[in-house]
Amino acid sequence: MRPENCQTMPELRAAIDALDRELVAKLAQRAGYIDRAITLKTAQGLPARIDDRVEEVVANVRRHAQDLGYDAALAEQLWRVIIDWSITREETVLGAKAD
């Protein structure tokens, strides 16, 4: 349902809750790709943090946000938190594998 089609607060809240479930599902799916990156990086001897890739991801997110009329600075902030979490997860697992 589009936001402008919501006629009551309960209806609006239900739509937001449904969207939140979808967002969490997408974040969980993204985490699965991070887990796969750990395996691939281990096999290729790559570090968890690859600064050029971090900045490429951020630039992509900013561009997508702008294309959608969304606040690019906010999107960048959110993604930097997601990226930092992802790198920390990779470093934790990669460090454990090195032991």
N, C-alpha and C positions, 0 to 999 in steps of 0.2 A: 504494500500500500504506500502510496506517495504521501509525504507529510501533509500536503494541502488537502488531501482527501480525509484526513482524520477529523472527526467531528466532535469528539469528546476526549477528555483527559484519559480515561481508562483505555480508550481505543489507541490514543497516541502512545501511552505507556506500554501497551502490549506490543505495538509496532517497534518501539525502541528496544524492549526486552528481546524480541525476536531477532532484531539486528545485532544486538549484543551477543546472542548465542552464535550467530553466523561469524561475527568477528573473532570470537574465542576459538571457534572451530578452525578458522583460517590461520590463526596464530599457532594453534596446535599442529596444523599441517606444515606450517613454516618450520616449526621446531623439528619435525621429522626430517626435513631437508637439511637442517643444521646437523642432526645426528648422522646423516649420510655424508655430509661434508667432512665430519671427523674421520670417517673411514677412508675417504678418498685422500684427504690431506695427509693422513698417516702413511698411506701407501706411496704418496708422492713426495714425502718429506717436507711438506709445506707447513708454515706456522699458522696458528689460529688467526692472527690479525694480519691482514694484507691491506695496508693503508690505501693503495690505489683502488682496490675493490670496494672498500668502505665508502670512499668518496664517490665512486661510480653509483653505488646503491643510493646514496643520499641525493645525488643529482637526479637520478631517475625518479625518485619519490617526489622531489620538489617539482619536477616537470609534470608528472602525472597530477599532482595536487593543483598546480596552476591550470592545467587543461580542464580540470573539473570545477574550477572556480573556488577551490578550497584553499585555506591558509597554508601556503608553502612553508612558512617558518614553523608553524605548529606541526605540520607533517614531518619536517626535518627533526624537530625535537623528539617526537614520538619514535621515529625510526632510529635515532641515535640511541635511545634507551633500549629498543629491541636489539639493535646491533651489538651494543655493549653486553647485554645479557647473553646473546648468542656466542660472542667471543669468549666470555667468561666460562660458559658451558664447554666450549671447545677446549679451552686451556685446561680446565679441570680434568676432562676426560683424557686429553693428550698427555697431560702431566702424569696421570695415573698409569697410562700405558707405558710411559718411559721408566717407571719404577720397577 
